[in-house]
Amino acid sequence: MNENILGIVAGVLTSASMIPQLIKVLKEKNVEDISLIMLLVLITGVSLWVWYGIIKDEWPIILSNAFSVAVNLSLLVCYMIFKKS
């Protein structure tokens, strides 16, 4: 298997792991069980991976982690919208 394809598949599967959580939050409009600190650390980490991928010109790293940033930022927006004061 081509190493770029392997990297993209691994990255997409890892990044897609948060999609069920996002769907659940959107359906239930409940974010009580989500850790804001975990979400912020995760967004920071995957953003740094995107930056690393850009420096190294590695498209599998860039694309998979950019997708993860988008999913997790969506979850952060939901957190801010649905968080009970």
Buried (B, 14 or more C-beta within 10 A) or exposed (E): EEEEEEBBEEBBEBBEEBEEBBEEBEEEEEBEEBEEEEBEEBBEEBBEBBEEBEEEEBEBBBBBBBBBBEBBBBBBEBBEEBEEE
